[in-house]
Amino acid sequence: MGLLRTIAILVIIYYAFKFFSRYIAPIFLKKVISKAEKKFREQQNMHNENETTGNVGETVIAKKAPSTKESNKSVGDYVDYEEIND
């Protein structure tokens, strides 16, 4: 009796997965993809709006702030390697 019950459960799980993958999953994936597409379009519109705020033909050069970080000269030692020929 336990073997038949196990086989029945496996068959039910198989057909439930088959039903889900054929009918439910495409609907779910379509919604997920449409949300991602909407978010992408909103980001593109924001990016395009930021670019078009300047005058036509005007060149704007954004300069990078100078770095205040200095390299630490006391870190590590210089090692002079010599090539050894046999």
ZAMARGU-4260 file (C-alpha; in steps of 0.2 Angstrom, whole numbers, plus 5000, padded with zeros to 4 digits):
<rodrens>
0) 5000/5000/5000 | 5014/5012/5004 | 5022/5009/4987 | 5006/5013/4978 | 5004/5029/4988
5) 5022/5034/4984 | 5020/5031/4966 | 5003/5041/4966 | 5011/5056/4975 | 5026/5056/4962
10) 5014/5055/4948 | 5003/5070/4955 | 5019/5080/4958 | 5025/5076/4940 | 5008/5082/4933
15) 5007/5097/4944 | 5025/5103/4939 | 5020/5100/4921 | 5004/5110/4923 | 5014/5124/4932
20) 5028/5125/4919 | 5016/5125/4904 | 5002/5137/4910 | 5007/5147/4926 | 5026/5150/4923
25) 5024/5159/4907 | 5011/5171/4915 | 5022/5174/4930 | 5038/5177/4919 | 5028/5189/4908
30) 5024/5200/4923 | 5042/5199/4929 | 5049/5204/4912 | 5036/5218/4910 | 5041/5225/4927
35) 5059/5225/4923 | 5056/5233/4906 | 5046/5247/4914 | 5060/5250/4927 | 5073/5250/4912
40) 5062/5263/4902 | 5060/5274/4917 | 5079/5274/4920 | 5082/5278/4902 | 5070/5292/4902
45) 5079/5300/4918 | 5096/5298/4909 | 5089/5306/4893 | 5081/5320/4902 | 5098/5324/4911
50) 5107/5324/4895 | 5095/5336/4886 | 5095/5350/4899 | 5110/5359/4891 | 5109/5370/4876
55) 5112/5363/4859 | 5130/5365/4854 | 5136/5369/4871 | 5151/5359/4877 | 5152/5355/4896
60) 5167/5347/4903 | 5165/5340/4921 | 5182/5340/4930 | 5186/5327/4943 | 5190/5334/4960
65) 5209/5332/4964 | 5213/5317/4975 | 5219/5321/4992 | 5225/5304/4995 | 5244/5303/4995
70) 5254/5287/4993 | 5263/5281/5008 | 5282/5279/5004 | 5286/5269/5019 | 5276/5254/5014
75) 5286/5240/5008 | 5304/5238/5003 | 5312/5238/4986 | 5320/5221/4982 | 5333/5221/4969
80) 5332/5204/4960 | 5347/5196/4951 | 5345/5183/4937 | 5354/5167/4941 | 5361/5157/4926
85) 5365/5139/4929
</rodrens>
